[in-house]
């Protein structure tokens, strides 16, 4: 609970103001994957959607095996998570904005822009170092020095020697496409500032290992990431987004008061 919602309830003897809690929590909205070659998506349900004729994996890897080059290339997919939809039907959860199994983004369908980044050339983040970095640091200088990689341009190529860091940044880019849009082939993330955060949220790895906790990208050490390397270059996460909403009741909604002091 992080606030109070107000409702006007009228009856035979007049009107009264009633309250319900305003709640804030995360929902596992998307299943996001990052992988080397079309058709090698770690989620078998999506593999058939990736089989686009004539598309290769950036010419940097062969048969799904990871490359030792500092320049990495990966495909990305963002799929609506049915678990989030089911959780959002519960009374004390906000409704998820995603549709189950909806392919919100498939880099194989967005082949031209995913490989060229031409549509992102007019974004300041593409040219200004330190903007929109996947990093744990808050300061502009430290953020650039400790960065795993930039969200822009939103393409499948990344100069990053660490395999897991590269996969994480490219997964973030796939999610960034559906949150910020642009001249890309995608479905909107279905989120507005009034009901859920648009920024990249927290991530829970599900492939190659299954984690029972979530965190932001950019916070783990190189030693920790060693245990998460997949020899076939296939990675998957559940992406959690933060929601805020009122618990509904009968009557006319008046408004809400949200304050961190109520936590």
C-alpha positions in Angstrom: 0.0 0.0 0.0 1.4 3.4 -0.9 -1.7 5.6 -0.8 -5.5 6.0 -0.4 -8.2 6.1 -3.1 -11.5 8.0 -2.5 -14.9 7.0 -3.7 -18.2 8.9 -3.6 -21.0 6.4 -2.5 -24.5 7.7 -2.6 -27.7 6.2 -1.2 -31.2 7.0 0.0 -29.9 9.0 3.0 -27.2 11.0 1.1 -23.6 10.6 0.0 -20.5 9.5 1.8 -16.8 9.3 0.9 -15.3 5.8 1.2 -11.7 4.8 0.9 -9.8 1.9 -0.5 -6.0 1.3 -0.5 -3.8 2.4 -3.4 -1.4 -0.5 -4.1 1.9 -0.7 -5.8 3.6 -3.9 -6.9 5.4 -5.6 -9.8 4.0 -8.0 -12.4 6.0 -10.4 -14.6 4.7 -8.8 -17.8 7.1 -10.1 -20.4 9.2 -13.1 -21.4 12.2 -11.6 -23.1 14.8 -13.7 -24.9 18.2 -12.9 -26.4 19.9 -15.5 -28.7 22.3 -15.9 -31.6 20.4 -17.3 -34.5 16.8 -17.2 -35.8 15.1 -20.4 -34.8 17.2 -20.9 -31.7 15.0 -19.0 -29.3 15.3 -20.6 -25.8 11.5 -20.6 -25.6 10.2 -23.4 -27.8 6.8 -21.7 -28.1 8.4 -18.8 -30.0 10.8 -20.7 -32.3 8.3 -21.2 -35.1 7.7 -17.4 -35.2 11.5 -16.8 -35.7 11.9 -18.9 -38.9 12.0 -16.1 -41.4 13.5 -17.2 -44.8 16.9 -15.7 -45.7 17.7 -14.2 -42.3 21.0 -15.0 -40.7 22.3 -14.2 -37.2 24.5 -11.2 -38.1 27.2 -13.3 -39.6 29.0 -13.5 -36.2 28.0 -16.9 -35.0 27.5 -20.4 -36.5 24.7 -22.8 -35.5 23.9 -21.1 -32.3 27.4 -21.3 -30.8 28.6 -18.1 -29.1 31.3 -16.1 -30.7 34.6 -15.1 -29.0 34.6 -11.7 -30.8 34.2 -8.5 -28.8 31.4 -7.6 -31.3 28.4 -9.6 -30.4 25.1 -10.0 -32.3 21.9 -11.4 -31.0 18.2 -11.6 -31.9 15.6 -10.6 -29.4 11.9 -11.4 -28.7 9.4 -10.0 -26.2 6.3 -12.0 -25.5 3.4 -11.3 -23.3 3.6 -13.5 -20.1 0.4 -15.4 -19.3 1.4 -15.6 -15.7 1.2 -11.8 -15.4 -2.3 -11.8 -17.0 -3.5 -14.5 -14.5 -2.0 -12.6 -11.5 -3.7 -9.4 -12.7 -7.1 -11.0 -12.4 -6.7 -11.4 -8.6 -8.6 -8.8 -6.5 -5.5 -7.3 -4.7 -3.4 -7.0 -7.8 -3.4 -4.4 -10.5 -4.5 -5.5 -14.0 -1.6 -6.4 -16.3 -1.6 -4.5 -19.6 -0.2 -7.4 -21.6 -2.0 -10.0 -23.7 -0.9 -13.6 -23.0 1.5 -15.0 -25.7 1.3 -11.8 -27.7 4.6 -11.3 -29.7 5.2 -7.7 -28.8 8.6 -7.7 -30.6 10.4 -10.1 -32.8 13.7 -8.8 -34.2 13.4 -11.2 -37.1 10.3 -9.3 -38.3 12.1 -6.0 -37.7 15.2 -7.3 -39.6 16.3 -4.1 -41.4 16.2 -1.8 -38.3 17.5 -4.4 -35.9 20.6 -4.8 -38.1 21.1 -1.2 -39.2 19.6 1.0 -36.5 18.7 3.7 -39.0 15.5 4.6 -37.2 17.4 5.5 -34.1 19.9 7.9 -35.7 17.8 10.9 -34.6 17.7 9.9 -30.9 20.2 11.9 -28.8 21.0 8.7 -26.8 22.5 7.2 -29.9 25.2 9.8 -30.0 25.7 11.0 -26.5 27.9 8.7 -24.3 26.4 8.0 -20.9 22.7 8.5 -21.8 20.4 5.5 -21.2 23.3 3.1 -20.2 22.6 -0.3 -18.7 24.6 0.4 -15.5 24.3 0.3 -11.7 25.9 3.7 -11.3 23.9 6.9 -10.8 26.5 9.4 -11.7 26.9 10.4 -15.4 30.7 9.7 -15.5 30.6 6.5 -13.5 27.6 5.4 -15.3 29.5 5.4 -18.6 32.6 3.8 -17.2 30.6 1.0 -15.5 28.2 0.5 -18.3 27.3 -2.9 -19.7 26.2 -1.1 -22.9 23.9 1.5 -24.2 20.2 1.0 -25.0 20.7 3.0 -28.2 20.9 2.4 -31.0 18.4 -0.4 -30.5 20.2 -3.0 -32.7 21.4 -6.5 -32.3 25.1 -5.6 -32.5 27.0 -4.7 -29.3 30.7 -4.2 -28.5 30.9 -6.2 -25.3 33.4 -9.0 -24.5 31.2 -10.5 -21.7 28.6 -12.9 -23.2 26.0 -12.4 -20.4 26.3 -8.7 -20.3 25.8 -8.5 -24.1 22.7 -10.7 -23.9 21.3 -8.6 -21.1 21.8 -5.3 -23.0 20.3 -6.7 -26.2 17.3 -8.0 -24.2 16.9 -4.5 -22.7 16.9 -3.0 -26.2 14.1 -5.4 -27.3 12.0 -4.2 -24.4 12.9 -0.6 -25.1 11.5 -0.9 -28.6 8.0 -1.7 -27.3 8.1 0.9 -24.5 9.5 3.8 -26.6 8.3 2.7 -30.1 9.6 4.6 -33.1 9.8 3.5 -36.7 9.9 -0.2 -35.7 7.8 -3.2 -36.3 6.3 -3.8 -32.9 3.3 -3.9 -30.6 2.9 -1.2 -28.0 3.7 -2.2 -24.4 0.2 -1.1 -23.4 1.5 1.1 -20.5 0.8 4.7 -19.6 2.5 6.9 -17.0 -0.8 6.8 -14.9 -0.8 3.0 -14.4 2.7 1.6 -14.8 6.3 2.5 -15.3 7.6 2.7 -18.9 11.2 2.3 -18.0 13.1 -1.0 -18.0 12.2 -2.6 -14.7 13.6 -5.7 -12.9 14.7 -8.9 -14.6 14.5 -12.6 -13.5 16.6 -15.0 -15.5 14.8 -18.2 -16.5 17.4 -19.5 -19.0 20.0 -21.0 -18.9 19.4 -21.0 -15.2 16.2 -20.3 -13.2 16.5 -17.6 -10.6 14.0 -17.1 -7.7 14.7 -13.3 -7.5 14.8 -10.3 -9.8 17.1 -7.4 -10.1 18.0 -4.5 -12.5 20.7 -5.2 -15.1 24.1 -3.8 -14.5 24.5 -4.7 -10.8 26.1 -8.1 -10.9 29.8 -8.8 -10.8 31.8 -10.6 -13.5 32.4 -13.5 -11.1 28.6 -13.9 -10.6 27.9 -13.8 -14.3 30.4 -16.7 -15.0 27.8 -19.2 -13.7 25.2 -17.8 -16.2 27.0 -18.3 -19.5 25.2 -20.5 -22.0 27.3 -22.4 -24.5 24.7 -22.0 -27.2 24.2 -18.3 -26.6 20.5 -18.6 -25.6 19.2 -16.4 -22.8 15.8 -15.7 -21.4 14.3 -13.5 -18.6 11.0 -12.5 -17.1 10.7 -8.8 -17.2 8.8 -7.3 -14.2 7.1 -3.9 -14.4 5.8 -1.8 -11.6 2.1 -1.0 -11.4 0.1 1.3 -9.2 -3.7 1.2 -8.9 -6.7 1.5 -6.6 -8.5 -1.5 -5.2 -12.0 -1.0 -6.8 -15.3 -0.7 -5.0 -18.8 0.5 -5.7 -19.3 4.3 -6.1 -17.8 7.0 -8.2 -14.0 7.3 -8.2 -13.0 10.8 -6.9 -9.2 10.6 -6.8 -6.3 9.2 -4.9 -3.5 10.5 -2.6 -0.2 8.8 -2.9 2.6 9.4 -0.4 5.8 7.5 0.4 5.1 8.5 4.1 2.2 6.0 4.1 4.5 3.0 3.4 
